[in-house]
Amino acid sequence: MLLCSVAFSGTTTFTTKDGSPVVATGAELKEISNQFSFTEGPAIDRDGNVYFTDQPNNTIWLYDIHGELSLFMDNAGRANGMFFDTRNNLYACADEKNELWKIDRKSKTKALVNSFENNPLNGPNDVWVSKAGFIYFTDPYYQRPYWERKSPQIAHEGLYLLDTKGKVTLLDKDFKRPNGIVGTADGKLLYVADINDQKTYRYDILSDGSLSNRTLFVNQGSDGMTLDSEGNLYLTGDGVTVYNSEGEKIEHIKVPAKWTANVSFYGKDRNILFITASEKIFTLQMKVRSAH
């Protein structure tokens, strides 16, 4: 449900170098808006529209394939990372009350998870949903100013699975602070970033949704991440850094913002990179397209 629409505050451009293996030749990094407080969680629906959060302002916004920016939802549970499943349901890490939400097209919410072993979650941060319906999410502890609590009740900061029967399983707790997460479209591989340890790991996904073969992929952490159709992984923080499937750095996209929080592909052909960066959002035309 679109609650209102707003005019753009103007755009600026930043020209990327030619010869990139992933960025379209002569493409420009376009600033779409700078009206937010801290943008996060870009998620793409089945039509190619992108939804993203402005967490400090407790809102979810829509930037559609026609270039219109509008408010999708307020009172958004302090949503952070988000992802759409194959049925066009939106999942959001709503850490206002330490919950994982499912949001329908009319902005109706349902809390799917808020605890583990009778203790409140630390604060779900990022989520990815496989085509098989397995929901993976990270649960670091970032002290929020809107919380009454001052310390976690779960000692570890972990990676969890919500399976198709509604069971929550701790998959891995060997992190300093897990954050960004994304899986491959075929449901065989999962990438998880440990932002405080400056590492990103890759796992094999088994048929029951469990994981095996935890492997260090690159010595770089990330806030958010995405994959393209060539199997390249996009990490964020200082701009956007792109690694091929072998873990080799192939591109770095400079972003004129204090912090680049997250990234995804959007558009009818899903070949435009959408970047959330501090108070701003950007787009960039690509040679590649989304893996999903």
Secondary structure, DSSP 8 states (H G I E B T S, - for coil): ---EE-------EEE--SS-SSB-TT-EEEEEE---S-EEEEEE-TTS-EEEEEGGGTEEEEE-TTS-EEEEEES-TTEEEEEE-TTS-EEEEETTTTEEEEE-TT--EEEEE-EETTEE-S---EEEE-TTS-EEEEE-----TT-S--S-SSSS-EEEEE-TTS-EEEEE---SSEEEEEE-TTSSEEEEEETTTTEEEEEEE-TTS-EEEEEEEES---SSEEEBTTS-EEEESSSEEEE-TTS-EEEEE--SSS-EEEEEEESTTS-EEEEEETTEEEEEEBSS-B--
